[in-house]
């Protein structure tokens, strides 16, 4: 306890120096929080990509380069549908948007869960993912309670409840069997919760742009009334078994050009490689930035400690003559480092969580604390070693 007291008094004596050191290390920790968030977040994204696109070598997208003209041309629509059906290509339709929940619904604490809708004061905005039957089967969404969607759920009548699945976070407020009123695609409907999804499942938000969405805070709604393929933008097709991908891409584009439909075919595999490359590049940039800032801060920190040690030799000599030991001095030096590291960590954490909208996962926090301990020990090595190697005669003379 006495060593902690002396270490704290020493930091108070050099308030200005301590302030700037804390500021520098806090910046490093702030970047460390970002690094850990990105590292764990991108690791999950890559895992989601592997799971969702497990058959990516058999998937492709077709982008209509003259979409407005084609959507308004019934002959072209018919050609598109006929071509897709003849080739035996299945496709996934997925869309991300809002389900507007009526404020008068019987669900408790809606105002604590959702924001008031900009559409109308009578509704709350809730995130939704609409999936067609192909999409639902492809994503293999598993439930922890209730049941999943069945083929009949994609054929519900106008006057029937719309069956919905809720993400794990929403299950704190919505239970299996709950019924609520809301708007979906501008139509007033009654929705019934039939199941709760398992935690951290992922689906496409908008398939054409590879928007991967975690289902935890979303409603999953069956998409109905799209039996005919009217527009192939924002859809992923699958089911081909092409040995030569380049020839396949050129063949599909040629087929559409012969129908006088201007298109561009993208192979999902190629796009995924670009996504993964971009994610890994971002992680490398974050790593380098953090290391540079940490090294810069640590050099200043260590230099300040070494300078302080040289200036306090007389003080150390008095301590030894009073019955103290070199070990006590080394402990105080380590405690000084630890106190400044702890203050820096707390400052960075407060700024990151209070002033920047960010909810740190508990696992990320534990990882950050572990890194902070490692950094504290690493920074302490040089000054503590210097203290332990100082000659006692030098301490008694008060100089080197």
C-alpha positions in Angstrom: 0.0 0.0 0.0 2.9 2.4 0.8 4.4 1.8 -2.6 1.0 2.7 -4.3 0.8 5.9 -2.2 4.3 7.0 -3.2 3.7 6.1 -6.9 0.5 8.2 -6.9 2.2 11.2 -5.2 4.9 11.1 -7.8 2.3 11.2 -10.6 0.6 14.2 -8.9 4.0 16.0 -8.8 4.3 15.9 -12.5 0.7 16.5 -13.5 1.5 18.1 -16.9 3.7 15.2 -18.0 1.2 12.6 -16.7 -1.6 14.4 -18.6 0.1 14.2 -22.0 1.2 10.6 -21.5 -2.3 9.6 -20.5 -3.6 11.5 -23.6 -1.2 9.7 -25.9 -1.9 6.2 -24.5 -5.6 6.9 -24.4 -5.4 7.6 -28.2 -3.7 4.3 -28.7 -6.4 2.5 -26.7 -9.1 4.2 -28.6 -7.6 2.9 -31.8 -7.2 -0.5 -30.1 -11.0 -0.6 -29.4 -11.6 0.1 -33.1 -9.0 -2.5 -34.1 -10.7 -5.2 -31.9 -14.1 -4.2 -33.1 -13.1 -4.4 -36.8 -11.1 -7.6 -36.3 -13.9 -9.5 -34.6 -16.5 -7.9 -36.8 -14.7 -8.8 -40.0 -13.9 -12.2 -38.8 -17.7 -12.7 -38.3 -18.4 -11.2 -41.7 -15.9 -13.6 -43.3 -17.5 -16.5 -41.4 -20.9 -15.4 -42.6 -19.7 -15.2 -46.2 -18.4 -18.7 -45.9 -21.7 -20.0 -44.5 -24.0 -18.0 -46.8 -22.0 -18.5 -50.0 -21.1 -22.1 -49.5 -22.2 -22.8 -53.0 -20.8 -19.6 -54.5 -19.1 -21.4 -57.4 -22.6 -22.1 -58.6 -24.0 -18.6 -58.2 -24.1 -15.5 -60.4 -25.9 -12.1 -60.7 -27.3 -10.5 -63.8 -27.6 -6.7 -63.9 -30.0 -5.1 -66.3 -28.1 -2.2 -67.9 -31.4 -0.7 -69.2 -33.7 -1.6 -66.4 -36.5 1.0 -66.8 -37.0 0.1 -70.5 -37.1 -3.6 -69.8 -39.4 -3.4 -66.8 -42.0 -1.5 -68.9 -41.7 -3.9 -71.9 -43.9 -7.0 -71.5 -42.2 -8.9 -74.4 -38.8 -8.5 -72.7 -40.2 -9.6 -69.4 -41.5 -12.7 -71.0 -38.2 -13.4 -72.8 -36.3 -13.0 -69.5 -38.6 -15.4 -67.6 -38.6 -17.9 -70.4 -34.8 -17.9 -70.6 -34.3 -18.3 -66.9 -36.8 -21.1 -66.7 -35.4 -23.0 -69.7 -31.9 -22.8 -68.2 -33.2 -24.1 -64.9 -31.8 -21.3 -62.9 -33.3 -20.7 -59.5 -33.1 -17.4 -57.8 -33.2 -15.8 -54.4 -35.3 -12.7 -53.7 -34.5 -10.8 -50.5 -35.2 -7.2 -49.5 -34.4 -5.2 -46.4 -36.7 -2.4 -45.2 -39.1 -1.4 -42.5 -42.1 -3.0 -40.9 -44.3 -0.3 -39.4 -45.7 -1.4 -36.1 -48.9 0.2 -34.9 -48.5 2.0 -31.6 -51.8 0.6 -30.3 -50.5 -3.0 -30.6 -50.6 -5.1 -27.4 -46.8 -5.5 -27.3 -45.3 -3.8 -24.2 -42.6 -1.1 -24.2 -42.5 -0.6 -28.0 -41.2 3.0 -27.4 -38.1 1.5 -25.7 -37.4 -0.9 -28.6 -38.1 1.1 -31.7 -37.9 4.7 -32.9 -41.0 6.6 -33.9 -41.6 6.3 -37.6 -41.0 9.3 -39.8 -43.8 7.9 -41.9 -46.5 8.6 -39.3 -46.7 9.3 -35.5 -49.0 6.3 -35.2 -46.2 3.8 -36.0 -42.8 2.6 -34.9 -40.0 1.6 -37.4 -38.9 -2.0 -37.1 -36.3 -3.6 -39.3 -37.5 -6.4 -41.6 -36.1 -8.9 -44.1 -38.5 -10.3 -46.7 -37.5 -13.6 -48.2 -39.1 -15.7 -50.9 -39.3 -19.5 -50.4 -36.1 -20.2 -52.3 -34.2 -17.6 -50.2 -35.6 -19.0 -46.9 -34.6 -22.6 -47.9 -31.1 -21.4 -49.0 -30.3 -19.6 -45.8 -31.3 -22.5 -43.6 -32.6 -20.3 -40.8 -33.0 -22.3 -37.6 -35.3 -21.5 -34.8 -34.7 -21.8 -31.0 -38.4 -21.6 -30.1 -41.7 -22.2 -32.0 -41.4 -23.3 -35.7 -39.8 -22.0 -38.9 -41.6 -20.9 -42.0 -43.3 -23.5 -44.1 -44.3 -23.5 -47.8 -47.9 -22.7 -46.8 -46.6 -19.5 -45.1 -45.6 -18.1 -48.5 -49.2 -18.5 -49.7 -51.2 -16.8 -46.9 -54.5 -15.1 -47.8 -55.2 -11.4 -47.6 -57.4 -11.8 -44.5 -55.0 -14.1 -42.6 -52.2 -13.3 -40.1 -48.8 -12.8 -41.7 -46.5 -15.3 -40.0 -43.2 -13.8 -38.9 -40.0 -14.9 -37.3 -38.2 -12.7 -34.8 -34.5 -12.3 -34.2 -32.9 -13.2 -30.9 -32.7 -9.6 -29.6 -36.4 -9.0 -30.4 -37.3 -12.2 -28.6 -36.9 -10.3 -25.3 -40.0 -8.4 -26.2 -41.9 -10.6 -28.7 -42.9 -14.1 -27.8 -44.2 -17.0 -29.9 -48.0 -16.5 -30.3 -47.9 -12.7 -30.0 -50.1 -10.8 -32.5 -49.6 -7.2 -33.5 -50.9 -4.7 -36.1 -48.7 -3.0 -38.6 -48.0 -1.8 -42.1 -46.0 -3.9 -44.7 -45.6 -2.6 -48.2 -48.3 0.0 -47.5 -50.9 -2.6 -46.5 -52.3 -2.9 -43.0 -51.9 -6.4 -41.7 -52.0 -8.4 -38.5 -48.7 -10.2 -37.8 -48.3 -13.4 -35.7 -44.9 -14.5 -34.2 -44.5 -18.2 -35.0 -40.8 -18.6 -34.1 -37.7 -17.2 -32.6 -34.5 -17.4 -34.7 -31.2 -18.7 -33.2 -28.6 -16.1 -32.4 -26.4 -14.5 -35.0 -27.8 -15.9 -38.1 -27.2 -14.0 -41.4 -29.1 -13.4 -44.6 -28.8 -11.1 -47.6 -30.3 -7.7 -47.1 -30.4 -6.8 -50.8 -28.9 -9.7 -52.8 -27.6 -7.6 -55.7 -25.1 -5.7 -53.5 -24.0 -8.5 -51.1 -25.5 -6.8 -48.1 -25.1 -9.4 -45.3 -27.5 -8.7 -42.4 -27.4 -10.2 -38.9 -30.9 -11.3 -38.1 -30.8 -10.6 -34.3 -32.8 -7.4 -34.5 -34.9 -8.1 -37.5 -38.3 -9.6 -38.4 -38.2 -12.2 -41.1 -41.4 -12.0 -43.3 -42.4 -14.4 -46.1 -42.4 -12.7 -49.5 -45.5 -13.6 -51.6 -46.9 -12.6 -55.0 -43.7 -12.8 -57.0 -44.1 -16.0 -58.9 -43.0 -14.4 -62.2 -39.5 -13.0 -62.7 -40.2 -9.4 -63.8 -36.8 -7.9 -63.0 -33.6 -9.7 -62.4 -31.6 -6.9 -60.7 -30.9 -7.5 -57.0 -31.3 -11.3 -57.3 -28.8 -14.0 -57.1 -29.2 -17.0 -59.4 -27.9 -20.4 -58.6 -28.0 -23.9 -59.9 -25.5 -23.9 -62.8 -22.6 -26.3 -62.9 -20.1 -24.6 -65.2 -16.5 -25.9 -65.5 -15.3 -22.8 -67.4 -16.6 -19.8 -65.5 -15.3 -17.3 -68.1 -17.0 -19.0 -70.9 -20.2 -19.3 -68.9 -20.2 -15.5 -68.2 -19.6 -14.7 -71.8 -22.3 -17.2 -72.9 -25.0 -15.7 -70.7 -24.2 -12.1 -71.8 -24.2 -13.3 -75.4 -27.6 -15.0 -75.0 -29.1 -11.7 -73.6 -27.5 -9.6 -76.3 -29.1 -11.8 -78.9 -32.4 -11.0 -77.3 -31.5 -7.3 -77.5 -31.3 -7.0 -73.7 -28.2 -5.2 -72.5 -26.9 -7.0 -69.4 -23.8 -7.6 -67.3 -23.1 -11.0 -65.6 -21.1 -11.0 -62.4 -19.8 -14.3 -61.0 -20.4 -14.3 -57.2 -17.0 -16.0 -56.6 -15.2 -13.1 -58.2 -17.1 -10.5 -56.2 -16.5 -12.4 -52.9 -12.8 -12.5 -53.5 -12.9 -8.7 -53.9 -14.9 -8.3 -50.7 -12.6 -10.6 -48.7 -9.6 -8.8 -50.1 -11.0 -5.4 -49.1 -11.8 -6.6 -45.6 -8.3 -8.0 -45.1 -6.8 -4.8 -46.4 -8.8 -2.7 -44.0 -7.6 -4.9 -41.1 -4.0 -4.5 -42.1 -4.4 -0.7 -42.3 -6.0 -0.7 -38.8 -3.2 -2.9 -37.4 -0.4 -0.7 -38.8 -2.1 2.5 -37.6 -2.5 1.1 -34.1 1.1 -0.2 -33.9 2.5 3.2 -35.1 0.5 5.2 -32.6 1.3 2.7 -29.8 5.0 2.8 -30.5 5.1 6.6 -30.7 3.2 6.8 -27.4 5.3 4.1 -25.7 8.6 5.7 -26.7 7.5 9.0 -25.2 6.2 7.2 -22.1 9.4 5.2 -21.5 11.6 8.2 -22.2 9.7 10.2 -19.6 10.1 7.4 -17.0 13.8 7.1 -17.7 14.3 10.8 -17.3 12.3 10.8 -14.1 14.4 7.9 -12.7 17.7 9.9 -13.4 16.3 12.9 -11.7 15.2 11.0 -8.6 18.4 9.3 -7.7 18.8 11.3 -4.5 15.3 10.4 -3.5 16.0 6.8 -4.1 19.2 7.0 -2.0 17.2 8.5 1.0 14.8 5.6 0.6 17.6 3.0 0.9 19.1 4.7 3.9 15.7 4.6 5.6 15.7 0.8 5.2 14.0 0.5 1.9 15.0 -1.7 -1.0 15.7 -1.5 -4.7 12.8 -3.8 -5.1 10.4 -1.2 -3.6 11.6 1.4 -6.1 11.0 -1.1 -9.0 7.5 -1.8 -7.7 6.7 1.9 -7.5 7.9 2.4 -11.0 5.7 -0.5 -12.2 2.7 0.9 -10.2 3.3 4.4 -11.8 3.0 2.8 -15.3 0.0 0.7 -14.3 -1.9 3.7 -12.9 -1.3 5.7 -16.1 -2.3 2.8 -18.2 -5.5 2.3 -16.2 -6.4 6.0 -16.4 -5.7 6.0 -20.2 -7.8 2.9 -20.7 -10.8 4.3 -18.8 -10.6 7.7 -20.6 -10.5 5.9 -24.0 -13.4 3.6 -23.0 -15.5 6.5 -21.8 -14.9 8.4 -25.0 -15.5 5.4 -27.2 -18.8 4.4 -25.5 -20.3 7.7 -24.4 -19.2 10.2 -27.1 -19.1 7.7 -30.0 -22.3 5.5 -30.6 -20.7 2.2 -29.9 -21.8 -0.8 -27.8 -18.8 -2.8 -26.9 -19.3 -6.5 -26.6 -18.2 -8.1 -23.3 -15.8 -10.4 -25.2 -14.3 -7.3 -26.9 -13.9 -5.6 -23.5 -12.1 -8.7 -22.0 -9.8 -8.8 -25.0 -9.1 -5.1 -24.6 -8.2 -5.5 -20.9 -5.9 -8.4 -21.7 -4.1 -6.2 -24.3 -3.9 -3.4 -21.8 -2.2 -5.6 -19.2 0.3 -6.9 -21.9 1.1 -3.3 -22.9 1.5 -2.2 -19.2 4.0 -5.0 -18.6 5.9 -4.4 -21.9 6.2 -0.6 -21.2 7.4 -1.4 -17.6 10.3 -3.7 -18.6 12.8 -1.0 -19.6 12.4 1.4 -16.7 12.1 -1.4 -14.1 15.2 -3.0 -15.4 17.0 0.3 -15.2 16.0 0.7 -11.6 17.2 -2.8 -10.7 20.6 -2.2 -12.4 21.4 1.1 -10.7 24.5 1.0 -8.6 23.7 1.6 -4.9 26.8 3.9 -4.6 25.3 6.1 -7.4 22.0 6.3 -5.4 23.8 7.4 -2.3 25.8 10.0 -4.2 22.6 11.1 -6.0 24.1 11.0 -9.4 25.2 8.5 -12.1 
